[in-house]
């Protein structure tokens, strides 16, 4: 840390529609996998806190769920995380999808602009997935529309997947950070406990292994997490579903499907922890858990 320069630190909320690449962007900024990423929308359900520290700058990112119209109590809880993040943040990063110019333009509607104006905070727009756009000039009308709102300080086209222009986004954020001492030690990447990230990695394995409604009907609870001085750590987790039919699909014939999920999750967990683990998975039915406030509260929503 350069003692001659003032220390800057602040909170930044990353918001956007489902599947625009918020988690991929956070992972690219931090240079490590913190948030789980799948091709399915609504992968992120809770507010993930990721901490970027470099020289005299610390940026505390909130990776939020995708903005959607709530269909379940679960969705209402997810939207609550977004509202909390916007209230807490010093800076707002709006992430748009360059491959969906129409949707991105619609995102900057009258209601959203009114919300930004009311919050009265610096706004940086990042237009993601530029690597998938052949004619880069196609996004110029989108950029002009955003600029005309008068509420945006910076517009950065980038590719989180290719790590292209991500550093430029960080620099744009740094300009608007308040002078403040660091909120966390420089070597801290997140305040979430390891149990949380382990449950997320199991859920990621479920999301990538199954189709249709199954991923969205599941939740993961860590039942036991035993660190051992010698030998493998022991982790036991429940995969929660809403119906018996879903339980059968998750388990598969002779337990083959669940075994595949377990193997994929265990590999990811061992990479994350840097430690061999014995992972045991069970499937439990909790009817309509996404609409049950008691269940949601026990799952941390």
Secondary structure as UniProt FT lines:
FT   TURN            3..4
FT   STRAND          8..15
FT   TURN            18..19
FT   HELIX           22..30
FT   TURN            41..42
FT   STRAND          48..54
FT   TURN            55..56
FT   STRAND          57..63
FT   HELIX           73..88
FT   STRAND          91..97
FT   TURN            98..99
FT   HELIX           101..107
FT   HELIX           110..119
FT   STRAND          122..128
FT   HELIX           130..132
FT   HELIX           136..139
FT   HELIX           140..148
FT   STRAND          154..157
FT   TURN            160..163
FT   HELIX           166..175
FT   TURN            186..187
FT   HELIX           194..209
FT   TURN            212..214
FT   HELIX           215..217
FT   STRAND          219..226
FT   STRAND          233..241
FT   HELIX           244..251
FT   HELIX           253..255
FT   HELIX           256..273
FT   STRAND          277..285
FT   TURN            287..288
FT   HELIX           289..291
FT   HELIX           293..298
FT   TURN            299..300
//
